[in-house]
Amino acid sequence: MKHKVTLTITSLLGSISGLGVLVIHMRGAGLVGGRIANSGGVFFWVWTLIALGVTSTFSIILSARGLWGLQRGQSR
């Protein structure tokens, strides 16, 4: 049971950091800053960040539900 909790918390922290990466890059404070706006890969860049945000959000929801279920004793 302790192993499941550890893995679920690790997944939750990774998902939160994925959202952090999204926020940092959308604010323009990432490695490329504003230089990406002048290149040809803007479309791919934005859609990759959106996909990262959606995936991270769903992972947070699933991790939270998993922790909630483990807390209530409903491990599956």
C-alpha positions as CSV (number, residue, x, y, z in Angstrom):
1,M,0.0,0.0,0.0
2,K,2.8,2.4,0.8
3,H,4.4,1.7,-2.6
4,K,1.1,2.8,-4.4
5,V,1.0,6.0,-2.4
6,T,4.6,6.8,-3.2
7,L,4.1,6.2,-6.9
8,T,0.8,8.3,-6.9
9,I,2.5,11.2,-5.1
10,T,5.4,11.0,-7.6
11,S,3.0,11.1,-10.5
12,L,1.1,14.1,-8.9
13,L,4.4,16.1,-8.4
14,G,5.4,15.3,-12.0
15,S,2.1,16.6,-13.3
16,I,2.3,19.7,-11.3
17,S,5.8,20.4,-12.6
18,G,4.4,19.8,-16.1
19,L,1.9,22.6,-15.6
20,G,4.7,24.7,-14.2
21,V,6.7,24.3,-17.4
22,L,3.6,25.3,-19.4
23,V,3.1,28.5,-17.3
24,I,6.8,29.5,-17.5
25,H,7.0,29.1,-21.2
26,M,3.6,30.8,-21.9
27,R,4.8,33.8,-19.9
28,G,7.9,34.1,-22.1
29,A,10.4,33.4,-19.3
30,G,11.6,30.1,-20.8
31,L,14.8,29.3,-22.5
32,V,13.8,30.9,-25.8
33,G,11.9,33.9,-24.4
34,G,10.3,35.9,-27.2
35,R,12.6,34.5,-30.0
36,I,10.1,31.7,-30.8
37,A,7.6,34.3,-32.1
38,N,10.0,35.2,-35.0
39,S,10.6,31.6,-36.1
40,G,8.7,29.1,-38.2
41,G,7.9,26.7,-35.5
42,V,5.4,28.8,-33.6
43,F,2.4,26.6,-34.4
44,F,4.1,23.4,-33.3
45,W,5.5,25.1,-30.2
46,V,2.1,26.4,-29.0
47,W,0.3,23.1,-29.7
48,T,3.0,21.1,-27.9
49,L,2.5,23.4,-24.8
50,I,-1.2,23.0,-25.0
51,A,-0.9,19.2,-25.2
52,L,1.5,19.3,-22.2
53,G,-1.0,21.4,-20.2
54,V,-4.0,19.1,-21.0
55,T,-2.0,15.9,-20.2
56,S,-0.7,17.4,-17.0
57,T,-4.2,18.5,-16.0
58,F,-5.7,15.0,-16.6
59,S,-2.7,13.4,-14.7
60,I,-3.3,15.7,-11.7
61,I,-7.0,14.8,-11.7
62,L,-6.3,11.0,-11.9
63,S,-3.5,11.2,-9.3
64,A,-5.8,13.1,-6.9
65,R,-8.6,10.5,-7.4
66,G,-6.1,7.7,-6.8
67,L,-4.9,9.3,-3.6
68,W,-8.4,9.9,-2.5
69,G,-9.3,6.2,-3.2
70,L,-6.2,4.9,-1.4
71,Q,-7.1,7.1,1.6
72,R,-10.6,5.7,1.7
73,G,-9.3,2.1,1.3
74,Q,-10.7,1.6,-2.2
75,S,-7.5,0.6,-4.0
76,R,-8.1,-0.9,-7.4
